[in-house]
Amino acid sequence: MINALIKDWVMLSLGALIALFGALLRFFNRRKLRAAPDNKKASRGATFGLILSVGGVWLFVIRLLPVFFGSVEHKAFAVEISPPRSDFFIAGYQISSTVITTWIVMAVLVFFALLLRVFVIPKMRTVPKGIQNVLELFVDGVNSYTNNQTEGLGDGLSAYIFSVAAFMIASAFVELFGARAPTTDITMTFALAFSTFLLINYYGIRQKGVGGRIKALAQPTPVVFILRVLSDFAIPVSMACRLFGNMLGGMIVMELLYSALGNSAVAIPSVVGLYFNVFHPLIQAYIFITLTLTFINEAVEMID
């Protein structure tokens, strides 16, 4: 116990000294840079001082937190493929945590939509400014992308694409609050992919009729009809598995990082999380909606 306390205080002192030395190094090199802006040696020294300061502060913080709050108990690394069940029951059925999280995400999205409808949309002007600019940027961007990919199938499809993108991005953000993203559940990703499957056939039948849709699947020769039908049914499976695998992989990387760092999991997971909880979900949403629009466009453009 005493040895552990001594070690903690030694590391605290070391972190403080490194941070102080880095700050002083950066300060003096910044003074040299002001006197001679082209001094490359001073520029490198200032950068190195910044790195030392950040590293020293990080070392100080990760040793200070256990002193006041205790150490985190190390546990064996384990990730559940299926999300855990919640404590809620509906009609005698124990629902999963994915359902609860999804309801929360949907409620937040509906709440923000109502705020926009009540406080923003009635005040929209011919010359946009402020939040109206942001809204029009998003809406115009989604409309343009959807119409370019599907040759203008209507605003209804754009609204669906916007909703899916908003839901997927909001689902990823819940990981920042310690919850498991709904898109790391294969049932959720399959539900999204199955919606794409329904839209593919809906627009295909709307443009060509039932007979035209069936006939299009037999192009260029009736021999490929069975293969075309099987490939259509494989679309939701492949899209669901791809999205599930990518989102689960991101979650596993973050959990592995927390497990490996233990008590040192300060700041570093936040920086890495900017990719896996922000940038990575944006990429996955973009790929999912692009595949959705591509498959719908193929169903519409099939040659009779």
HELIX and SHEET records of a PDB file:
HELIX    1   1 ILE A    2  ALA A   35  1                                  34    
HELIX    2   2 LYS A   40  PHE A   69  1                                  30    
HELIX    3   3 SER A   97  LEU A  115  1                                  19    
HELIX    4   4 LEU A  116  VAL A  120  3                                   5    
HELIX    5   5 ILE A  121  LYS A  123  5                                   3    
HELIX    6   6 ILE A  131  THR A  150  1                                  20    
HELIX    7   7 ASP A  155  PHE A  173  1                                  19    
HELIX    8   8 VAL A  174  PHE A  177  5                                   4    
HELIX    9   9 PRO A  182  THR A  184  5                                   3    
HELIX   10  10 ILE A  186  LEU A  217  1                                  32    
HELIX   11  11 PRO A  222  VAL A  224  5                                   3    
HELIX   12  12 PHE A  225  LEU A  261  1                                  37    
HELIX   13  13 GLY A  262  SER A  264  5                                   3    
HELIX   14  14 ILE A  268  LEU A  274  1                                   7    
HELIX   15  15 TYR A  275  PHE A  279  3                                   5    
HELIX   16  16 HIS A  280  GLU A  301  1                                  22    
SHEET    1   A 2 ARG A  85  ILE A  90  0                                        
SHEET    2   A 2 TYR A  93  SER A  96 -1                                        
END                                                                             
